[in-house]
């Protein structure tokens, strides 16, 4: 009977980058064409022991707002005093270079 405090000598290994042998901890980067969520048997090139390998795929969904997609005007504001040449929209965080202002000539001033 298995003792409830018994810990397996060779535990399940996982990594985001490499396959790790659960026996000797040798790592290798599998080829992309070898990726599969189905378990397959592999043999470690270092210690020669066999183990099961499979990949788990995940998907990250990203969404960001865009004022223009909704026919709305951006709400531009200067990014910071240190970067007065750039503005960002407070709604969708789009950035742009601050438009050059045309100086008003003396004849155009209303007084």
Residue pairs with C-beta under 8 A, 6 or more apart in sequence:
10 22
10 23
11 22
12 22
13 20
13 21
13 22
13 25
14 20
15 27
17 29
18 27
18 28
18 29
18 30
19 27
19 28
19 29
19 30
19 42
19 53
20 26
20 27
21 27
21 44
21 46
21 47
21 49
21 51
22 51
23 44
23 47
23 49
23 51
24 44
24 46
24 47
24 49
26 44
26 45
26 46
26 47
28 45
30 53
30 55
35 55
35 57
36 54
36 55
37 54
37 55
37 56
37 57
38 54
39 52
39 53
39 54
40 52
40 53
40 54
41 50
41 51
41 52
41 53
42 50
42 51
42 52
42 53
43 49
43 50
44 50
44 51
64 92
64 93
65 91
65 92
65 93
66 92
66 94
67 73
67 74
67 75
67 89
67 91
67 92
67 94
68 74
72 91
74 89
74 91
74 92
74 94
75 89
75 90
75 91
76 87
76 88
76 89
76 96
77 87
77 88
77 89
77 90
78 84
78 86
78 87
78 98
79 86
79 87
79 88
79 95
84 98
85 97
85 98
86 95
86 96
86 97
86 98
87 95
87 96
87 97
87 98
88 94
88 95
88 96
89 95
